[in-house]
């Protein structure tokens, strides 16, 4: 028998795809997604609050996809009703923003409620063990870990992009974020600026100031071999582009870009990631070969390593695995 599941979060590409996936695999009316009414009138927001309270009364399970909306969080926090189980689908940025600057009473309250709710959940949904350990350390939760790949965006999608022998395609970083250390990245690729290579930078979202700075550095150091991606692309086109990458270097200071890394590794890219971060530890644990950024070069990955990576990625990040993992939440 399937549980009545109440999902809290923002409406984005991840939750929208998950909703479609659940609708196609499970009894859709058992799952209700609550998203905030950001543009509505006070009356509509009050109405939404009452409908949320009623939904909480009926729910067997609550799933948090995001803790970004204070009003929704308060309704759950203040409710005397306790669902049988509560799950937190960990978003990287929400895990890692444990100590940002809290310079207003609203932000202080928001963080307090977020911590309290995380301490109430029964399961931290994270397939990377180190992310789960960080959640326990930073938020004081005693919840169990539930390994789950969470969203359809993490399913490996073999793509038809064509790699060539004439030129090497290099992906440098991902998104315009200060977590990516672009100064360091530019210095890593600088010695190869005269090689027959194209250096791609995904700058279609993020901090506009960082985008401008990277554009300036990229043009100065790489010249006509600098290929910035400035606009959002349809998923099929994006998959086709990144499947052409031969070499990837990222120097994050935290776990980031997992959905893209899954596609890159499955499609035979040689990926350089800093050691000790959640995704680096995870890939090594499941047997995926990754490389140290301090040893960066433009050599392609060996055929043997590429085939082994693809086999592991295809098995671990499959539609069947996601369905089986979600079934535990739906029916468990």
C-alpha positions in Angstrom: 0.0 0.0 0.0 1.4 3.4 -1.0 1.8 6.2 1.5 0.4 9.6 1.1 3.4 11.7 0.4 3.7 15.5 0.9 6.6 17.2 -0.9 7.8 20.6 0.2 10.1 22.6 -2.1 10.5 25.1 -4.9 9.4 24.4 -8.4 12.5 23.9 -10.4 13.9 21.6 -13.1 14.7 18.9 -10.5 11.4 18.7 -8.7 9.4 19.1 -11.9 11.3 16.2 -13.5 10.8 14.2 -10.3 7.1 14.8 -10.3 6.8 13.6 -13.9 8.9 10.5 -13.0 6.7 9.7 -9.9 3.5 10.2 -12.0 4.7 7.7 -14.5 5.9 5.1 -12.0 3.6 5.4 -9.0 0.1 6.3 -8.1 0.3 10.0 -8.7 -2.6 11.2 -6.5 -0.7 9.8 -3.5 2.0 12.5 -4.0 1.3 16.1 -3.5 3.8 18.8 -4.2 3.6 22.1 -2.1 5.3 25.0 -3.6 5.1 28.6 -2.3 2.8 31.2 -3.8 5.3 33.9 -4.3 3.1 36.2 -6.5 -0.3 35.7 -5.0 -2.4 38.0 -2.9 -2.6 37.8 0.9 -5.9 36.0 0.6 -4.5 33.4 -1.7 -1.5 32.8 0.6 -3.8 32.4 3.6 -5.8 29.9 1.5 -2.6 28.1 0.6 -1.6 27.9 4.2 -4.9 26.3 5.3 -4.7 23.8 2.4 -1.1 22.9 3.5 -2.3 22.4 7.1 -5.0 20.1 5.9 -2.5 18.2 3.7 -0.2 17.8 6.7 -3.1 16.1 8.6 -3.5 13.6 5.8 0.2 12.9 5.0 2.0 9.7 6.1 5.3 11.0 4.9 6.8 14.5 4.4 9.7 15.1 2.0 11.7 18.3 2.1 13.3 19.2 -1.2 14.3 22.6 -0.1 14.3 24.7 3.1 14.4 28.0 1.2 10.8 29.2 2.0 10.3 30.3 5.6 6.5 30.3 5.6 6.2 26.7 4.5 8.8 25.7 7.0 7.0 27.4 9.9 3.8 25.5 9.1 5.6 22.2 9.4 7.6 23.3 12.4 4.6 24.6 14.4 2.2 21.8 13.4 1.4 19.4 16.3 1.0 16.6 13.8 3.9 14.3 13.2 4.0 12.2 10.0 5.2 8.6 10.2 8.4 9.5 8.4 10.2 12.7 7.2 12.9 12.8 4.6 15.4 15.5 3.6 16.5 15.3 -0.1 19.8 17.1 0.3 20.6 20.0 -2.0 24.3 20.8 -2.1 24.0 24.5 -1.5 21.6 24.0 1.4 23.9 21.6 3.1 27.0 23.8 2.6 25.4 27.2 3.6 25.6 26.2 7.3 27.5 29.3 8.3 26.6 32.1 5.9 26.3 35.7 7.1 23.0 36.1 9.0 22.4 39.9 9.0 18.7 40.1 9.6 16.1 38.7 12.0 14.4 36.9 9.2 17.6 35.1 8.2 18.4 34.2 11.8 14.8 32.8 12.2 15.1 31.0 8.9 18.3 29.3 9.9 16.9 28.3 13.3 13.8 26.7 11.8 15.9 24.9 9.2 18.2 23.4 11.8 15.2 22.3 13.9 13.5 20.7 11.0 16.6 18.9 9.9 16.9 17.5 13.5 13.4 16.2 13.2 13.8 14.3 9.9 14.1 10.5 10.1 16.2 10.1 6.9 18.9 12.2 5.2 18.6 11.3 1.6 22.1 11.4 0.2 24.0 8.9 -1.9 27.3 10.4 -0.9 28.3 9.2 2.5 30.4 12.3 3.3 27.5 14.6 2.7 25.5 12.6 5.2 28.4 12.9 7.7 28.5 16.7 7.2 24.8 16.9 7.8 25.2 15.1 11.1 28.2 17.3 12.1 26.8 20.7 11.1 23.1 20.3 11.9 23.2 17.8 14.8 20.8 15.4 13.1 20.6 11.8 14.3 18.6 10.8 11.2 19.7 7.7 9.3 21.2 7.9 5.9 19.0 6.8 3.0 21.2 6.3 -0.2 19.1 7.5 -3.2 20.1 9.2 -6.4 17.0 11.4 -5.8 16.2 13.1 -9.1 15.9 12.0 -12.8 18.6 14.6 -13.6 21.1 12.1 -12.0 20.1 9.3 -14.3 22.9 8.6 -16.8 21.8 9.6 -20.4 24.1 8.3 -23.1 24.5 11.0 -25.7 25.4 11.2 -29.4 28.0 14.0 -29.3 31.0 13.2 -31.5 34.6 13.5 -30.2 37.3 14.3 -32.8 41.0 13.5 -33.0 41.9 16.9 -34.5 41.1 18.9 -31.3 40.7 18.3 -27.6 37.7 19.7 -25.9 38.3 20.7 -22.3 35.5 21.7 -19.8 36.9 24.2 -17.3 34.8 24.6 -14.1 31.0 24.7 -14.0 28.7 27.8 -13.3 29.7 31.2 -12.2 30.3 30.5 -8.5 33.0 31.6 -6.1 33.1 27.9 -4.9 34.9 27.1 -8.2 38.2 29.0 -7.8 38.4 30.3 -11.4 41.7 32.0 -10.7 43.2 28.7 -10.0 41.5 27.0 -12.9 42.8 29.6 -15.4 46.3 29.0 -14.1 45.9 25.3 -14.5 45.0 25.6 -18.2 47.4 28.5 -19.0 50.3 26.2 -20.0 48.2 24.6 -22.6 46.9 27.7 -24.3 49.0 27.0 -27.4 47.7 23.4 -27.8 45.1 22.4 -30.4 42.3 22.5 -27.8 39.0 24.3 -27.1 38.4 25.4 -23.6 34.7 25.5 -22.6 33.4 27.4 -19.6 29.8 26.9 -18.5 28.7 30.5 -17.5 25.0 30.3 -18.2 24.0 31.0 -14.6 25.5 32.4 -11.4 27.1 35.6 -10.2 27.2 38.2 -13.0 30.4 39.7 -11.5 32.2 36.4 -11.7 30.9 35.8 -15.2 32.5 39.2 -16.3 35.8 38.4 -14.5 36.0 34.9 -16.1 35.2 36.3 -19.5 38.0 38.8 -19.2 40.6 36.2 -17.9 39.5 33.6 -20.4 40.0 35.9 -23.4 43.3 37.2 -22.1 44.8 33.8 -21.4 43.2 31.5 -24.0 42.3 33.9 -26.9 40.3 32.3 -29.6 40.4 29.0 -27.8 38.1 30.3 -25.1 34.6 29.1 -25.6 32.1 30.5 -23.0 28.6 29.0 -22.8 26.5 32.0 -21.7 22.9 30.8 -22.5 20.8 28.0 -21.1 20.5 25.1 -23.5 17.8 22.5 -23.9 18.8 19.4 -22.0 19.3 17.3 -25.1 21.6 20.0 -26.6 23.5 20.3 -23.3 24.0 16.6 -23.1 25.3 16.5 -26.6 27.8 19.3 -25.9 29.2 17.8 -22.7 29.5 14.4 -24.2 32.1 15.8 -26.6 34.4 16.7 -23.7 37.7 14.8 -23.6 39.1 16.4 -20.4 37.4 18.1 -17.4 39.0 20.1 -14.6 37.1 21.5 -11.6 38.7 22.9 -8.4 35.6 23.3 -6.2 36.0 23.9 -2.5 32.8 21.8 -2.0 30.7 19.1 -3.7 29.1 20.6 -6.8 27.9 19.7 -10.4 27.1 16.1 -9.7 24.5 15.8 -12.4 27.0 17.0 -15.0 29.8 14.9 -13.7 27.7 11.8 -14.0 27.1 12.5 -17.7 30.8 13.4 -18.3 32.2 10.3 -16.6 29.7 8.0 -18.3 30.6 9.5 -21.7 34.3 8.9 -21.3 35.7 12.2 -20.2 38.9 12.3 -18.1 37.8 14.2 -14.9 40.1 16.1 -12.5 38.6 16.7 -9.1 40.1 17.9 -5.8 40.7 15.1 -3.3 38.8 14.8 0.0 35.5 16.3 -1.2 32.2 14.4 -1.0 32.0 13.6 -4.7 35.7 12.7 -5.0 35.4 10.3 -2.1 32.1 8.9 -3.5 33.5 8.2 -7.0 36.6 6.5 -5.6 34.4 4.4 -3.3 32.4 3.0 -6.2 35.4 2.4 -8.4 35.2 5.3 -10.8 38.6 6.6 -11.9 39.2 10.3 -11.3 42.4 12.4 -11.4 44.3 14.9 -9.3 44.1 18.5 -10.6 47.8 19.0 -9.6 48.7 16.5 -12.3 46.5 18.2 -15.0 47.4 17.6 -18.6 45.5 17.2 -21.9 46.0 13.4 -22.2 42.7 11.6 -22.8 41.6 8.9 -20.5 42.6 5.3 -21.4 40.1 3.1 -23.2 40.1 0.7 -20.2 39.4 3.4 -17.6 36.7 5.0 -19.8 34.9 1.7 -20.3 35.1 0.8 -16.6 33.8 4.3 -15.6 30.9 4.0 -18.1 29.9 0.5 -16.8 29.8 1.7 -13.1 28.0 5.0 -13.9 25.4 3.2 -16.1 24.6 0.7 -13.4 24.6 3.1 -10.4 22.8 6.0 -12.0 20.0 4.1 -13.7 16.3 4.7 -14.0 15.6 1.3 -12.4 17.7 2.1 -9.4 16.0 5.5 -8.8 12.5 3.8 -9.1 13.5 1.1 -6.6 14.9 3.7 -4.2 11.8 5.9 -4.4 9.6 2.8 -3.9 11.0 2.6 -0.4 9.7 6.1 0.4 6.4 5.5 -1.4 5.6 2.2 0.2 8.0 1.7 3.1 
